[in-house]
């Protein structure tokens, strides 16, 4: 069943575990992500980033996505989540990651998303508050959860980038929750976007603890989110490079640190790079083990792009020749079926250990299966 994100985060907060939030960019990735969550009886929180919507709308050069591209892509992603998740035995959320502006959030909600993030962290504080509050008013009327962001994470993710981090001030976080009415807040406490988070990075759990304690003291009923939290498994990077990749300076966040902050107040942990690496490694492995596929009419062009861009690990760099499969799940021949199979396997390999580590396995029954209509009524009664 599709549910608003608030229901999933409430269960995580009460159960003292974190919910992994995983970015998806293709129908087969969505299918695999839901299946592995079902296998582990975990709630599923899938994310389509703002530019992922553009990509899934048919814009291979997704950094130049238009609003119309994002509208089409949001619907394609939400339709796939509904196809595999609407009748699932587990609660499923589809969340917009790093919504760039108000229109991007509208596109996601109209497409069928049950949760949106509006990222105003690069704006002056008062403008961030005003933008987030505007999105909250629109989304809550429809029962849709809203995540804001306060503080700046260093690193690069799609069109989100910064050279340095600005840590979140706990008192400002309280003010932000109060003024905006947002459900969840992404904070900056030492994590970093991208595949290079720095060797032996130490995240500052004391910031999480301080914000959560202030929230309890001030009776703020909200949730904290950790962005830039991919673990970047070293073995996958090594295997990918052994297969012809050229990935350098790839260091993630120690998963044990993430487990620790999951017990300090972090309710949602965002992971993207791990999936990208595992899928790209599997693509390279496929063409290495069966060289005849390099000349395949349907998937041979994917191999050509793998060879052309050895430093790339985002599968979207290689998917342009198979956009029908990416956008709609079309499988035209046996070669395409084999490619889809390895993509799905990569997603499951990346997600399964994190679902277990973060503690959401077996927790699906703890999530209230509330509808968007029911949640909208609750917001209305609460005046938010």
Secondary structure, DSSP 8 states (H G I E B T S, - for coil): -B--HHHHHHHHHHHT--EEEEE--SHHHHHHHHHHHHHTT--EEEEEEHHHHHHHTT-SSGGG--HHHHHHHHHHHHHHHHHHHTT-SS-EEEEEEEE-SHHHHHHHHHHT-SEEEE--TTS-HHHHHHHHHHHHHHHHTTT-EEEEEESB--EEETTEEESS-B---HHHHHHHHHHH--SEEEE-SS--SSSB--TT----HHHHHHHHHHHHHTT---EEEE-S-----HHHHHHHHHTT----S-B---HHHHHHHHTTTEEEEEE-HHHHHHHHHHHHHHHHH-GGGGG-TTTHHHHHHHHHTTT---GGGT-GGGHHHHHH----SHHHHHHHHHHHHHHHHHHHHHHHHHT-TT-GGGS----HHHHHHHHHHHT-
